[in-house]
Amino acid sequence: MAPLRRRLAALSLASAFALAASACASGGGSSESAGPTTVTFWSMPYWIGQDTKVKALVDEFNASQGKVKVELTLLEWKDGRDKIKQAVAAGKGPDVWLMNNGLELDYLKAGALAPLDKLGYTAADTEKFLPLAEVDEYDGKMHGVPLYFDVDVMLYRTDILQQYGIAAPPKTWDELKSTAATITAKSAEAGKKVAGWQFKGMDDHLNAINSTWESFLCQAGGTLTSPDFKASTQNTEAGRTAMEYMKSFYTEKISPVGTSALNGFISGDVAMFPFFQSVIANVQTGGAKTEGKWAVAPMPTGPKSGCSMVGGHSLVAGSASKNLQGAGTFMRWLASPERSAQYMDFHAIFPYDLGKVDPAVKATVDGKVKADPNWAPIFEQLARNTPDLVLQDRHAFQARWDAQKANIVAGVNGQASVDKALKTVDDLVGQALGKE
Amino acid sequence: MTTMTDLPAKHPPGGTAAGSGPDRAGQTSKSRRRSTGALAGWLSVAPALLVILGFTFYPMVQSMLLSTDHWNLLGPRTFVGAENYRTILGAGTFRTSIVNTLVFTAITIVGTYVLALATATAANRELASARLVRTVTVLPAVIPMVVAGLVWKWLYEPDHGLINTLIGLFGVDGARWLFDNDLALPAVAVVSIWKEFGIYALILLGGLQRIPDEIYEAATIDRAGPWRQFRSITLPMLKPATAAVFLLLLFNSFKVFDQVWVMTEGGPGTATLTVVTFIYTRLLTDVGVASAASVVLFVILLTITLVRLKLTSREES
């Protein structure tokens, strides 16, 4: 009776919205028949700034062949992941869906994701990806195909730095702080307050504190977990170094709590901020306010390194799908080098090794990199990063996400002491790790 | 007028009707009528009962069962006894959420009641403007809380929000409102007060209109001033309406979620983390912990309700 009980409970937890979405996916897991097989695909609009583009891609795939027909259910970012999890738990999940790079351990441990070899992928296929694609491995097998990668980089206003006599973006933590302090102080003297720096996440985009914090923790030499993923390791000297450094921007009035990093950057009220490079799409919406006035730089290096958090999304297939081959066919198309080269248009990082892809695709990617000077610092930052942080983050991911969102902000803005904030994160994440 | 005493007695006192033919027939017919009435009664409440059983009672029982399990929706569901309760009661975050909820409740109850009473008193006068007051104060209540939360989030925006822009006209820097650890919770409570006070004003207005004018006239003849009349007549006679308002405010405040999630997501830090926000953040990853927190919330509300009922029955007796 246990599975029935589980299913009933899952259903009772699912929202009406999720049920509606589930109903849309009633074709999920359809078996092979005479006509084209149907593959259900649930996705959030990952093509930043062009929400209809995912649908256009699906339409293009459907028109390109007659064996597999993909039915798209477009979800919203705010609750799309929740709806997918509820649906999968209730046995009504889609065949293919979008998941964070690094994948979610709950799905992996429950065997809910199909390994790529079951989808028709060969070793030759998966070897084409960048080494960072290791973040999608579990038990020695890849369970997701990266669509693109994101890395935390620094965006800076070239006009503001120039105005205050700063020739180049800061390269170290010390330079970052002195540059930011100079801009904040001089702009206040001039009567037009500009924040030299704003940590993304210490503003209206609370969730962003996770990537920001993990980048600075990494630069201070810290890790999220012990090597065996059994213990949370943020309450360490590296953690204190990172948090004290971030906190000093607020205690020394260099950065104002609450000022939107992105909106302020667009309006010229914030000179520099860190975030995933895909935020460029949002910066460009500023039009004349930002055109020709900003650039990207690698993250300033901390006491130990210049690493930063890796993000992005992968495609995964449900192991319960009755149409794994169809799912594989679609995934190979949507996450192909040709399509990933297109994703560079919204500043997503090409996930393949350029030396292993078709020369025509390589030429396309090279052309895009050459045309936009911001790609060079983005790839420089990419080269500094390893899969380690993402693989650690996979463990107790949601508990860490919530714990950091509450306690790192509290530690940085002074609501809690640095030691207490870090200890609380370790306690909360530790409890979740203990249950894995 | 016919009263009960005028009606013919069907069963004389002390009579043993059982056994006599016509009486037995009458009793059978009465019994049939009674059972038909009972059936009709059950049928009429059945839809509501089914809804309550299916959508309130069943999830409640499930929640209690889940509170003793460890489950992330996808993996196996394992029984862990009271561990989830130990986890949340030992966690500073959950305790913070309870304290925040109590503070939010106190601010909201006091703020809403005072504003609602003032509005009801103003609307109770026979002035042309009273109708306008009634309409205007109820308007915020028809706006969905999520929309209200978003609008107020923009109003509170520290750099270009309307509130700080207005404050800036006086040459003063406005606060960081939703990003200030001390101001964030009261700032969110203000939104609840603004949105809901109109509805409670209507309830109190109903109470005010039930107070007979003669009492006020007598008090005026006795030279009681407006304040004395308010203190000695209005407030005591508003007790039933006040009790209803208090209970509704209490429940709604304890369940606060929408505006918190839209405006602050429980932040900055844990400054606005309420019990339901705490539950929501754990719902899909640790169902047991979320359920245990729900049960604790249920027990708190049940206790308050029972205490309130006890006090009310004592007052009535």
Interface residues (C-beta under 8 A of the other chain):
Chain A: A2 R5 R6 L8 A9 A10 S12 L13 D82 K85 Q86 V88 A89 D106 Y107 K109 A110 A112 M202 D203 D204 L206 N207 P256 V257 G258 T259 S260 G264 D269 Q398 A399 D402 A403 K405 A406 N407 V409 A410 G411 N413 G414 Q415 A416 T424 D427 L428 Q431 A432 K435
Chain B: Y58 P59 Q62 L65 L66 H70 W71 N72 L73 L74 G75 R77 T87 A91 G92 T93 K153 E157 P158 D159 R176 W177 L178 F179 D180 N181 T264 E265 G266 G267 P268 G269 T270 A271 L273 T281 R282 L283 L284 T285 D286 V287
